């Protein structure tokens, strides 16, 4: 019976995602516009909010929507994360993730296993050193079988207790069912269904291989990312180590003369990549057209009556030549707000700035 219930829930969130996807493709929810709130969607489909969150996570994994502090909004087909998303964007939202350049074609090969935790991961999971845990290895390969990215994920014991679908996948492998890499692709969706809000923190390092690389490693100059996924209470649940070949990597890191490829051999940084945050801090906002620029400049005038719209216009204009962090300092705003409105403009143009009021404000207070 529990297995039937989980199958029913999976069918429900996928059906909701299909229905919302149909509305998006039909243009009834234009790019840059917020989807209805979780509460409204739960009432519309007569399900709980956890099922709605799973449906929204599924749409994010497909690149149809994105979420920020203003809500969940529709992405344009021409945006940096199009509806027909690249493999990189799809796998970034699904499990375990990808740092491959957009447009690269790759096939995933994955397997479940067990491994002994290293001291750092054991400390993150708050378990004794030497603890044996469930692991998931994955390789992304091109048509010729070359490894573009490899990853190894370790799961905290508590995660199996909280996510029944993961425990079921382990049982299937133990019963001879094999380890289909697609089985764990919805792990973040399963987490949402279990009431988890998952946040990522990435620790980035650039390494230069010396001598013959191991057969399982990506050869050559590599980008290494250690990703920790924690729940809303800060408890670490998953640690994944990625290795990406320099010529395939979408993510770059620059610090002074350091860069990828080339530069010193081991620069490091930590990047919080929770909801609404960017992995690459380089400003790359879409350029406004002449008509859009005229509208933005008129809205941004000091005498403009709509102060909220004026701020959004200044954010978009500023992000043409500066990072979100720089624009945030200049305008006295948080980086998250600047990144959110910049991305809304990318998705829906100037109309998205007008049609996406901030959550939690009354109609009278909207600007």
N, C-alpha and C positions, 0 to 999 in steps of 0.2 A: 504493500500500500504506500509506504513513504516514497518508494521509487516512482510509482505512478503519479504521486503528487508533484514530485520534482519535474517529471516529464511534462505534466500539465502546465506548471508554472513557466517552464522554458518555452512551451508553445504559446503561452499568453503574452510574454514580453516580446517575443518575435513578431506576433500578430500586431501588437501595438506599434512596434517599430515599422512594420510594413505599412500600416495605415498612415502614420505620420510621414513616412517617406513618400507615399503617394500624394499627400497634400503638398509636400515640398516640391515634388517634380511638377505638379499641376500649377504651381505658382500661387497657391492660396496662402502660403506663408513665404513671403519674399525674402531674399538674402538680407542678412543683417537684422531681421525682425526676430523678436523673442518668441519661442514656443510658449504655449500656455504653461502656467506654473505646475509643479508636481501635484499640488492639491487639486487643481482644476482637472488635470489629466486623470488622476485617481478617481475623481467623481465621474468623469465622462465614461471611463471604461469599467467602472465598478471593480477596481482592484486596489490593493494597498500601495502605498508610496514606494515601497521597496521594489515592487514589480515595475513601477513607472521608472524608477532610477535605472533598473536593469535595461529597459527599453531605450532610454536615453544614452546609456553607455554603449549599447549596441550601435546606435546611430553615430555616436562619436567614433567608434571603431571603424565604421564605413566611411568616415570623412564627410558626412552630410551635415553635421552640426558641430558646434564647439561651445564650451561653457566658460564663463568668466564670472567675476563678482556681480555682473549685471544680470545674469541669467544664462539660459541656453538658447543660442541663436542659430539661424540657418546660414550655412556657408554658400558662397557663390561658386558656380562651376569654374570660373576663371581665377578664383582666389588661390592663395598659397596652399590651402588644404581643400582641393576641389571635391565636388560630389563624387566623381570618378577618381578616387584618391589613388596616389601612387602606393606601391607596396610599402615604402618607407612610412608614410603617414598612417596606413592601415595598421601596420604592425607596431607603430609607436603607441597607438591607442589600445591594441590588443596585447595579449601576453605572449612572450616576455617583452617584446618591443624591438625596435630596430633603429639603427643609426645610419642606414644606407641612403645614398643619394636618391632623390625622387627620380623615377623613370627606370631604375634598375630592375630587371626581372630576375626573380630568385625563387627557388623552391625550398620549403622548410622541411628539415628532417630532424625529428626529436625523439627522445627516449627518457623514460623514468628510471630512477635508480636510487641508490642510497650512498651517503658519503659522511665522513667525519668532519665536523665543523672546525674551521680554523679559529684561533682564539678571538679574533676581532668579531667574527660573525656570532660566535657563542656569547660574547659579551652583549652584542646587539639584541640577541634573542633572550638574554637573561637566563641561560641554561648552562650547566657545567661544561667545561672544556672537554673535548673528546666525544660529545654527544653525537650519535648517529641519527641523521635526519633524511627525509625524502628530498631527492634532487631531480631536476629536469634539465637535461642538456639539449641544446638545439644548434643546428647549423643551417645557415642560409647559403645555398649553392646556386651557381649559374647553370646554364644549359650544358656546359662542358664538365660540370662536376667540381669546378673550382670553389673553394670556400670563401665567401665574401664576408661573413660574420659568424662567429661562434659565441655561444653563451652558456653559462652554467648557473642555474638557480637553486638556492637552498630554501626550504620552507620551514618556518618555525612549527614545532609540534602543535602549538595552539591553533594554527590555521586549519589543520585537518578537522579539528573539533568544531570549528566555526563555519566551515564551508563543506557541506555534505557532498557536493558534486565532485570535489577534489578527492575526498575519501573514496567515492564510488569509482573514480578513474583508477586509483591505486588498486582497488579490489579487482577491477577488470584486468589489469595487467598481471596481477597475481594469479588470476584464473586462466591465464594464457590468452587474454584478449589483445595483447600487443600494445604498443605505445604510439598511437596515432598523434602526430604533432598538432592536428586540428582540435584534438580533445581538450587541450588546455588553452586554446586561443581565447576562450570566453571566460578565463579565470577572473578577470576584473569584473565582468558582468555577474559572475556567481557571487563575488564578494558584495556587490551592490544588492543582490537579492537577499543576502544574509545580513544586511543592515550595516555593512562596512563602508566607510568613506576612506578611500586609500589615497595617500600622498607619496610622491616620489622625491628622493634626494639623490642626486648624482655626484659622484666624485670622479673627476676626469683626470686621466694621466696619458701622456704621450711617451711611447717606448720605441727604441730602435733595436730591432733584433740583431743579435750578434751570433754568427755561426748558423748552423742548420736549425730552423725552428722545429718544434715538435709537430708530429703529423696532424694533431688535432687543433693546432693553433693557426691563426691567420698569418701567412708569411709576410715578411717585409716590415716596413715602418708602420706601427700599429697605434691605433687609438684604443685605450682601455678605459672602460667606464664601469664603476662599481655603483650599482643602483640599490638603494634601500627603500623598500615600500613599507610604510607604516599606516596604522589605522588612525581614526580620529582622536584616539587617546594617546598617540605617540608610540604605541607598541609596535616594534619592528616585526614584520610577518614574513617578508621575502627579501633575500639578498641575491642579486644577480650580477655576475661579472661578464661583461661583453668584451670581445676583441674584434676590432674592425680594421681591415686593410686601408691604408691611407688613401689609395686611389678610389675606394668605394665609399668613403665616409661622407655623410652629410654634415655632421657636427664638426666644427673647427674650434680651436682654442688659440687665442693670441694673448701674449703677455710680453710687452716690449718687443724683443727680436724673436721670441719664440713663436712658432707657427706650425701648421700642418699642411702639406709635408714640408720638411726642412726645419732648421733651427735646433736649439739644444735638445737633449734627448729625453728629459723627464720633467717638463712643467706640469704642475698639478693645480686643480681648482675644485671648489665645491659649488654646485649649482642646485638650488631648490627648484624642482620642476613640478610643483603642485599645480592645482587648477589655475589657469590664467597666466602662468609664468612661461617665459621663453627659455629654450635651451641655448640658442645662439644669440648673444646680446647685440649683434651687429644690426643696425637699423636698416630695414629693407622694405619700408612701407610702399604700397603701390602709389605711383605718381598720379596726382589728380589731373584730369583733363582741363582744358582751358575753361570750359563752362563750370566745372566743379571748383576750380581755383577761384573764379570770380565769386561764386557763392560763398566759399569758405572765407575769403578775404573780407567780404561784406559782413558776414556774421561775426568776424573777429575784431571789428572796429571797436575802439574804446567806448564809443557812444551807442553801441548796439544794445537794444532794449532787453534781449533775451540772454542773460548772463550765462546760463547753462549751455546754450548752443554756442555762444562765443568761446567758452572754454574748450568745447569739443573741437571747434574749428582750429583753435590755436594748437591743440594737441596734434591734429593731423598735419597741419602745416609744419610744425616743429619736427615731427618724426620723419620728414623728408630728408633731413640732413643731420639728425642727431638720434642717439639711442633713447629708448623710453626712459631710462634712468636719468639721462641729462635733461630731457624735457620735463620730467617730474620735478627735478630740482629747480628748474627755471620757473615753472608755474606754481610751485608750492603744493604739488599734489603727490599722491603715492604712485609708485611705479606701476602697481596693479591697475589703478584707474587709467593711467596713460596707455598702458598696453591694451586694456580692454577696448577703449574707444578707437585706438588705432586699428585694432583688428576688426571692429565693427565696420569701419570705413572700408577696409580691404574687402570685406564680405559683401557689403551692400551699397557702397558709395555714400553720397551726401544724404540720401533718403534714410539710410540706417542711423545717421546722427539725429535725425528728426523723429524717427519712429520707434526708437528704443529708449524709452524713459527708464530711469533707474528704479530698481525694485524697492518696494517698501515706502514709496512716496505717494501721497494722494494726488488726484488729478489736479487739484488746485495748486499743489506745490511743484508740479512738473514744469520744467522750463524748456 
